[in-house]
Amino acid sequence: MKSVVSLLFLIPPALVSAADPPLSRIAFGSCAGQEKPQPIWDSILAQKPELMILLGDNIYADTDNPELMKRKYAQFGGVSGFQRLRDAVPVMAIWDDHDFGTDDCGADNPIKEASRKQFLEFFKEPTNSPRWKQPGIYTSHVFGPEGKRVQVILLDTRFNRSKLKKVNKEYLPDDDPKNTFLGEEQWKWLGEQLYVTAEIRLIGSSIQVVADEHPFEKWANFPHERERLLNLLNETKAAGVIFLTGDRHLAELSLLKPEKGYPLYDLTSSGLNMGNRNWRGIEKNSHRVATMTHGDNFGMVLIDWQNLDPVIRLQIRDVDGDVTFQQRLNLSNLHFPESKAKAITAKPLSPGSMTPGDAATKVGEKVTVEFAVKNTGATRDKSRVFLNSAEFREKDNFTIVLDMKKLESRLKDAKIDDPQTHYKGKTVRVTGTVSLFRDSPQIVVEEMNQIEVVK
């Protein structure tokens, strides 16, 4: 796993080449109190991640004393589970308030330069890294070969952040245009990063981007900054964006459906050992898709590059490694409508195969078609199962029809009890004669040798 990336713990940096395998298992989390047990690291290791992203509050320094901060980093570094993880898995990290200085601090932190020194030394940042001199420790990196690149962008929401507006222990929206989260230099850098070629972009922010109704720290504290971020995604046409966030001592998935662009997911994981200990009522969040209100947790981003339209799974797992919730989506879901075709991985078809679009022009001819099964369906009596190349109502959908009266026993012999579940999300190669049903192209499969899953 260590050869996958260049930003490694305790290993000198090395360039990533197109020969490196694509990232398919990425773990992340936030909020690790160094004075409490941290059993979660072994559960993270058990998931065999190829990269670990730390989103802040990596220690709870809560101090303006650099020497005390250094001792707390040393305490964290001595945690055996974390030692095993950093020896096996590359780590990228950013800070939040408790490892930057004190609770909810920003640009007014009097020891921010000393904090930078402690952070970068602990995470073994090379001495020639721009993170030592730029206004903040923001960073980015692209992993994987052409067509399967994952860009990880970590934002610094502390070093330049203006003072928040607080009334009765609650933070209120403040639209003063002078306020900033990132600072102008980091904004310029982010714009440049969003033009970098990548299929998937994981943008790490220590605080939530999408949730905007709770009274704590969030991007919505400065509405114009949040709007600037969303506008920047539209201006750059940056596809494949998923936000990874922390801070909240809970886990949840939020979804923003902007007027322009594509759905924006914000997967929050917090904390590694600082999750809320007891059940608590679900706070208001009209963007929420799923939540885990209490208990320690970590996040996983799983990418199945084998599909022509790669499948992404956003997971939250508990301290035992069990999935508490999951969202499955295709990479094409994270593209602007006019560029959805770019989401399809540039994976060559098997020799002798053709695309659904080409096969649709061959009505009455025997062809071999290959595609990722986007969704499935069946007749009421289950006599026919449908494998679709697109949403079944879309005009460019191509359907594979499984004749269950002829295939059922053979499917069972192949230990396929539910063909809808078995084939969904996989790339299939099917040979047969193209026919039309209500003007939609299809191939009817009556023999098992007509269909195979492309590995």
Phi and psi in degrees as a GROMACS rama.xvg file:
@    title "Ramachandran Plot"
@    xaxis  label "Phi"
@    yaxis  label "Psi"
@TYPE xy
-66.4059  -22.4418  LYS-2
-77.135  -8.009  SER-3
-68.7403  -36.7407  VAL-4
-132.976  172.887  VAL-5
-103.006  -22.2922  SER-6
-90.6825  81.7824  LEU-7
-107.432  151.595  LEU-8
-77.1164  124.377  PHE-9
64.0315  15.8422  LEU-10
-129.298  132.431  ILE-11
-58.9109  144.906  PRO-12
-65.931  146.707  PRO-13
-138.057  151.167  ALA-14
-69.3873  145.329  LEU-15
-92.1464  131.208  VAL-16
-112.511  169.593  SER-17
-64.4398  -14.7318  ALA-18
-78.8342  -14.6597  ALA-19
-68.1762  142.61  ASP-20
-68.5901  153.49  PRO-21
-71.9132  151.352  PRO-22
-71.4505  134.044  LEU-23
-131.22  -11.2122  SER-24
-138.378  105.338  ARG-25
-120.108  123.874  ILE-26
-102.893  152.952  ALA-27
-155.419  162.922  PHE-28
-176.217  179.242  GLY-29
-154.382  164.912  SER-30
68.8749  86.1435  CYS-31
-126.409  102.211  ALA-32
-74.7911  119.354  GLY-33
-69.0684  -16.2994  GLN-34
-94.6382  -0.291337  GLU-35
-112.368  157.199  LYS-36
-57.6087  148.169  PRO-37
-131.211  66.3808  GLN-38
-70.5586  -12.8026  PRO-39
-67.808  -21.5472  ILE-40
-62.1522  -36.9878  TRP-41
-67.4367  -35.0384  ASP-42
-66.9945  -36.5198  SER-43
-66.171  -45.6984  ILE-44
-59.3878  -36.2033  LEU-45
-62.9807  -21.7076  ALA-46
-82.8042  -2.42734  GLN-47
53.5026  53.534  LYS-48
-69.0463  152.425  PRO-49
-98.9443  -8.93963  GLU-50
-156.606  141.308  LEU-51
-117.48  128.786  MET-52
-113.043  124.469  ILE-53
-103.741  124.748  LEU-54
-103.236  17.4961  LEU-55
114.925  167.496  GLY-56
52.0621  41.8075  ASP-57
-69.1517  -24.8526  ASN-58
-136.396  165.231  ILE-59
-110.328  85.4889  TYR-60
-77.2943  -50.8905  ALA-61
46.5522  55.8371  ASP-62
-153.985  158.408  THR-63
-110.531  21.1422  ASP-64
-109.402  106.36  ASN-65
-58.474  -35.08  PRO-66
-68.4383  -38.492  GLU-67
-65.9058  -39.7284  LEU-68
-60.143  -41.8684  MET-69
-61.6066  -40.9401  LYS-70
-66.0672  -35.2452  ARG-71
-72.4185  -34.5391  LYS-72
-62.3739  -41.9294  TYR-73
-62.249  -38.079  ALA-74
-63.5831  -42.8836  GLN-75
-63.5701  -43.8418  PHE-76
-63.0504  -20.9921  GLY-77
-87.08  -2.12374  GLY-78
-69.7732  120.927  VAL-79
-60.9836  -40.9522  SER-80
-63.3843  -40.9782  GLY-81
-67.9118  -36.3784  PHE-82
-60.0657  -43.28  GLN-83
-64.0822  -38.9749  ARG-84
-66.5548  -47.1484  LEU-85
-70.8277  -20.5101  ARG-86
-76.3064  -21.9864  ASP-87
-109.095  -23.298  ALA-88
-130.685  133.765  VAL-89
-61.3489  145.676  PRO-90
-128.025  132.501  VAL-91
-116.474  144.636  MET-92
-145.435  152.367  ALA-93
-136.147  166.723  ILE-94
-106.939  168.518  TRP-95
-127.823  -154.749  ASP-96
-72.1081  -43.881  ASP-97
-70.7361  -24.6612  HIS-98
-101.126  -2.2178  ASP-99
-91.0642  -35.2244  PHE-100
-179.449  -100.432  GLY-101
-123.283  172.401  THR-102
-53.117  123.735  ASP-103
65.2214  19.5786  ASP-104
-75.3372  162.299  CYS-105
-139.885  -136.433  GLY-106
-63.3467  -18.6536  ALA-107
-82.5359  3.64518  ASP-108
-60.9134  117.595  ASN-109
-70.0813  -15.3867  PRO-110
-115.904  29.0988  ILE-111
-64.7935  -32.0505  LYS-112
-70.7122  -39.286  GLU-113
-66.817  -36.2615  ALA-114
-64.0898  -41.5803  SER-115
-57.4194  -45.3885  ARG-116
-60.6271  -45.8705  LYS-117
-64.8088  -42.1186  GLN-118
-63.2329  -52.4684  PHE-119
-68.7017  -33.3844  LEU-120
-68.2521  -41.6029  GLU-121
-63.7484  -40.4307  PHE-122
-90.5893  13.4757  PHE-123
56.1826  42.6403  LYS-124
-69.3103  129.914  GLU-125
-55.3676  145.685  PRO-126
-66.2653  -20.9481  THR-127
-93.3416  8.98398  ASN-128
-72.0992  140.266  SER-129
-64.9484  -15.0854  PRO-130
-64.1113  -19.1439  ARG-131
-75.972  -22.9841  TRP-132
-120.668  -25.7163  LYS-133
-70.8179  162.181  GLN-134
-78.1293  74.3531  PRO-135
129.374  163.885  GLY-136
-103.213  26.222  ILE-137
-60.5644  151.365  TYR-138
-160.243  163.327  THR-139
-151.719  160.97  SER-140
-158.728  146.034  HIS-141
-110.898  131.002  VAL-142
-118.312  144.342  PHE-143
98.0393  166.801  GLY-144
-80.8563  169.888  PRO-145
-55.1689  135.092  GLU-146
89.6351  -14.4353  GLY-147
-139.387  40.2187  LYS-148
-89.1678  135.921  ARG-149
-114.699  120.715  VAL-150
-100.111  126.41  GLN-151
-106.668  118.993  VAL-152
-114.991  120.708  ILE-153
-110.851  120.63  LEU-154
-93.1848  146.418  LEU-155
-99.5558  105.401  ASP-156
-98.0299  17.4641  THR-157
-121.219  -47.4049  ARG-158
-56.6048  -36.9631  PHE-159
-114.177  3.42197  ASN-160
-69.6042  130.72  ARG-161
-70.1078  166.465  SER-162
-69.0658  138.149  LYS-163
-84.1701  156.19  LEU-164
-89.9148  118.611  LYS-165
-124.047  130.264  LYS-166
-136.093  122.487  VAL-167
51.5754  48.8598  ASN-168
67.9573  12.515  LYS-169
-121.555  140.188  GLU-170
-88.0566  129.239  TYR-171
-109.361  153.43  LEU-172
-60.0714  137.837  PRO-173
-134.226  110.198  ASP-174
-97.5317  21.7346  ASP-175
-60.3143  120.127  ASP-176
-63.4289  -13.9349  PRO-177
-78.3556  -18.3048  LYS-178
-73.6589  147.688  ASN-179
-147.108  150.664  THR-180
-94.8355  -40.9871  PHE-181
-104.06  -27.6827  LEU-182
84.3916  149.984  GLY-183
-62.4696  -37.0699  GLU-184
-66.9839  -39.6672  GLU-185
-69.9008  -36.1973  GLN-186
-60.3428  -44.3724  TRP-187
-61.6138  -44.3538  LYS-188
-60.2714  -43.4804  TRP-189
-62.301  -42.4731  LEU-190
-58.2666  -40.2413  GLY-191
-66.0117  -40.1845  GLU-192
-64.1032  -34.2791  GLN-193
-73.5059  -10.6429  LEU-194
-92.0341  -8.7468  TYR-195
-66.9909  138.181  VAL-196
-72.3445  125.011  THR-197
-161.567  150.421  ALA-198
-85.0301  -38.4902  GLU-199
-127.119  137.284  ILE-200
-123.396  116.741  ARG-201
-99.9525  111.547  LEU-202
-101.504  112.263  ILE-203
-90.6408  125.446  GLY-204
-129.286  133.236  SER-205
-65.3196  -25.2496  SER-206
-116.815  159.093  ILE-207
-66.2999  141.254  GLN-208
-95.2939  -43.9904  VAL-209
-88.3421  -50.1958  VAL-210
-57.1263  129.174  ALA-211
-135.351  13.3797  ASP-212
-114.53  -15.8767  GLU-213
-77.3202  160.822  HIS-214
-90.6731  15.8641  PRO-215
-104.606  -169.004  PHE-216
-66.6978  137.953  GLU-217
-172.06  164.252  LYS-218
-62.8622  -29.1388  TRP-219
-69.7126  -5.81729  ALA-220
-61.9895  -31.7992  ASN-221
-119.138  86.6226  PHE-222
-54.2465  -36.7844  PRO-223
-69.3511  -28.6774  HIS-224
-72.5985  -40.6115  GLU-225
-63.6163  -42.2201  ARG-226
-65.2717  -35.8582  GLU-227
-63.66  -39.8962  ARG-228
-62.6504  -46.6984  LEU-229
-65.1654  -39.921  LEU-230
-64.7903  -35.7499  ASN-231
-64.7789  -37.8848  LEU-232
-62.3921  -40.0789  LEU-233
-69.4142  -41.8033  ASN-234
-64.8413  -39.5571  GLU-235
-85.9944  -10.9484  THR-236
55.5457  37.0382  LYS-237
-73.2074  115.223  ALA-238
-95.5653  165.132  ALA-239
75.6724  19.9868  GLY-240
-81.27  131.025  VAL-241
-132.411  129.763  ILE-242
-88.7166  134.302  PHE-243
-114.35  125.26  LEU-244
-135.976  168.563  THR-245
-140.757  -143.037  GLY-246
83.4319  -31.5829  ASP-247
-89.572  -4.26037  ARG-248
60.061  32.282  HIS-249
-157.369  174.372  LEU-250
-125.935  141.147  ALA-251
-162.736  161.366  GLU-252
-117.734  124.402  LEU-253
-115.871  151.067  SER-254
-134.21  124.987  LEU-255
-109.561  128.482  LEU-256
-110.674  88.5408  LYS-257
-70.0361  161.965  PRO-258
-63.3642  -35.1754  GLU-259
-113.336  157.952  LYS-260
84.7594  -153.071  GLY-261
-122.893  168.616  TYR-262
-60.9047  136.55  PRO-263
-110.393  116.82  LEU-264
-94.9624  140.774  TYR-265
-127.039  105.548  ASP-266
-98.8927  115.181  LEU-267
-103.338  127.999  THR-268
-129.12  122.221  SER-269
-168.901  127.579  SER-270
-124.824  165.896  GLY-271
-63.4464  -36.7272  LEU-272
-145.136  17.1904  ASN-273
-120.112  18.6167  MET-274
-61.4987  149.793  GLY-275
-54.6598  129.205  ASN-276
-71.9259  -32.4776  ARG-277
-117.765  157.277  ASN-278
-59.0665  142.105  TRP-279
-138.391  155.594  ARG-280
-60.2212  150.384  GLY-281
-77.1146  119.525  ILE-282
-74.6144  161.959  GLU-283
-67.8977  129.5  LYS-284
-160.513  96.9395  ASN-285
-68.9591  -9.54277  SER-286
-95.0141  -1.74004  HIS-287
-68.3519  135.851  ARG-288
-103.079  -40.6079  VAL-289
-156.871  160.34  ALA-290
-151.701  156.299  THR-291
-132.556  101.679  MET-292
-76.8898  -18.6366  THR-293
-152.723  160.909  HIS-294
99.4474  150.667  GLY-295
-70.7082  151.755  ASP-296
-160.664  163.276  ASN-297
-142.793  160.901  PHE-298
-105.847  153.535  GLY-299
-133.237  135.881  MET-300
-113.957  113.043  VAL-301
-107.266  133.097  LEU-302
-124.717  121.936  ILE-303
-99.653  98.273  ASP-304
-78.5582  -7.49805  TRP-305
-70.7426  -23.0174  GLN-306
-77.9796  145.121  ASN-307
-61.0275  -35.0937  LEU-308
-109.213  93.7237  ASP-309
-50.6267  142.541  PRO-310
-98.6289  130.626  VAL-311
-114.581  132.302  ILE-312
-118.321  122.549  ARG-313
-101.54  116.318  LEU-314
-122.876  149.655  GLN-315
-118.028  132.052  ILE-316
-122.042  148.464  ARG-317
-87.483  -174.126  ASP-318
-63.2111  -22.5718  VAL-319
-89.1959  -2.71484  ASP-320
89.9121  2.40661  GLY-321
-78.6499  142.914  ASP-322
-72.5276  123.925  VAL-323
-95.7971  -30.7016  THR-324
-160.087  159.601  PHE-325
-149.233  143.313  GLN-326
-122.482  126.955  GLN-327
-106.606  134.27  ARG-328
-149.827  160.359  LEU-329
-95.4981  151.694  ASN-330
-58.7361  -32.7255  LEU-331
-63.2035  -20.2248  SER-332
-68.5841  -16.5293  ASN-333
-109.171  36.5257  LEU-334
-127.65  149.808  HIS-335
-63.428  143.983  PHE-336
-50.7921  -38.5972  PRO-337
-74.8526  -8.95125  GLU-338
-127.525  22.8697  SER-339
-59.0805  -33.2872  LYS-340
-60.7288  -26.091  ALA-341
-69.9053  -14.7542  LYS-342
-74.4465  -19.2304  ALA-343
-74.7351  122.435  ILE-344
-57.4377  137.962  THR-345
-74.7429  61.4185  ALA-346
-99.5408  124.726  LYS-347
-65.7638  145.602  PRO-348
-70.3607  156.573  LEU-349
-62.2977  149.246  SER-350
-54.0116  132.351  PRO-351
87.3113  -3.93767  GLY-352
-93.7912  160.913  SER-353
-134.145  163.493  MET-354
-75.8297  161.348  THR-355
-56.0657  -38.8222  PRO-356
-61.5292  -42.6063  GLY-357
-70.3684  -40.6084  ASP-358
-63.4507  -33.0118  ALA-359
-63.9477  -19.321  ALA-360
-89.6172  1.62271  THR-361
-110.951  39.4648  LYS-362
-57.6657  130.871  VAL-363
87.9709  -4.88262  GLY-364
-108.8  153.403  GLU-365
-87.6738  124.028  LYS-366
-136.984  171.959  VAL-367
-120.386  118.509  THR-368
-112.347  148.255  VAL-369
-136.26  130.245  GLU-370
-164.817  164.08  PHE-371
-83.8232  131.091  ALA-372
-75.0455  110.024  VAL-373
-80.7917  -41.6679  LYS-374
-151.033  168.659  ASN-375
-132.733  165.636  THR-376
-159.794  -179.222  GLY-377
-159.417  156.488  ALA-378
-71.7281  164.144  THR-379
-59.5088  -37.0418  ARG-380
-87.6402  5.44552  ASP-381
63.0421  19.8833  LYS-382
-77.9547  -18.7489  SER-383
-136.67  137.126  ARG-384
-116.1  137.083  VAL-385
-112.321  130.353  PHE-386
-113.777  117.305  LEU-387
-108.829  142.007  ASN-388
-81.9493  -18.07  SER-389
-146.782  -176.666  ALA-390
-56.5365  134.601  GLU-391
-63.1186  -19.9157  PHE-392
-87.1326  -11.775  ARG-393
-73.1852  144.186  GLU-394
-67.5791  -22.1363  LYS-395
-95.5036  12.6858  ASP-396
-71.6821  139.438  ASN-397
-119.045  131.105  PHE-398
-113.534  134.658  THR-399
-99.1874  122.586  ILE-400
-104.224  116.743  VAL-401
-90.0718  116.743  LEU-402
-80.1136  96.7371  ASP-403
-68.5511  -24.6208  MET-404
-63.2416  -31.9477  LYS-405
-97.4822  -20.3247  LYS-406
-105.866  -17.0201  LEU-407
-54.7692  -50.6779  GLU-408
-66.0093  -35.6742  SER-409
-72.957  -33.9087  ARG-410
-64.2304  -41.2713  LEU-411
-65.2999  -38.2956  LYS-412
-60.2862  -32.2268  ASP-413
-86.3647  8.03512  ALA-414
62.0736  36.7031  LYS-415
-109.89  94.5652  ILE-416
-78.6734  -35.1856  ASP-417
-129.2  96.0323  ASP-418
-62.4815  -28.1036  PRO-419
-62.8294  -47.1961  GLN-420
-69.9622  -39.4022  THR-421
-62.8784  -43.5138  HIS-422
-91.9872  -18.7527  TYR-423
-62.3431  129.733  LYS-424
85.4857  -6.5577  GLY-425
-99.5952  158.317  LYS-426
-90.6158  124.925  THR-427
-113.665  151.679  VAL-428
-122.474  117.367  ARG-429
-126.837  135.379  VAL-430
-114.926  132.823  THR-431
173.102  -179.293  GLY-432
-90.2076  130.402  THR-433
-76.6424  128.957  VAL-434
-130.603  174.872  SER-435
-117.447  140.135  LEU-436
-130.295  112.249  PHE-437
52.6464  45.5527  ARG-438
70.4387  6.47073  ASP-439
-104.297  133.745  SER-440
-73.3908  145.479  PRO-441
-155.512  162.403  GLN-442
-127.762  128.969  ILE-443
-92.9053  126.93  VAL-444
-103.26  120.378  VAL-445
-116.084  -12.064  GLU-446
-128.579  143.301  GLU-447
-64.334  -27.2217  MET-448
-74.6548  -2.18005  ASN-449
-80.3977  -20.7016  GLN-450
-129.557  138.015  ILE-451
-144.33  152.549  GLU-452
-90.3518  128.354  VAL-453
-82.2626  120.786  VAL-454
